[in-house]
Amino acid sequence: TGAIEKNETQVLHNIFKSMSRTHGNAVPVIAQNSLLGHSKGGSAGWQMAGLLQTVITGII
């Protein structure tokens, strides 16, 4: 949802800011919930599979 995405974005911003990341550097982020929804515990497996496919192929 929009409210959760705003919070997640702020958390990522804070993490990278604390790491002194250069402002303007792109940070690839995968947001699969809009495609998969929240299927409780099952969504963790789907999201992990998507993450691993992205890491292996380099395609976001």
ABEGO torsion letter per residue (X at the ends): XAAAAAAAAAAAAAAAAAAGBBBGBBBBBBBAAAAAEBAEAAAAAAAAAAAAAAAAAGBX
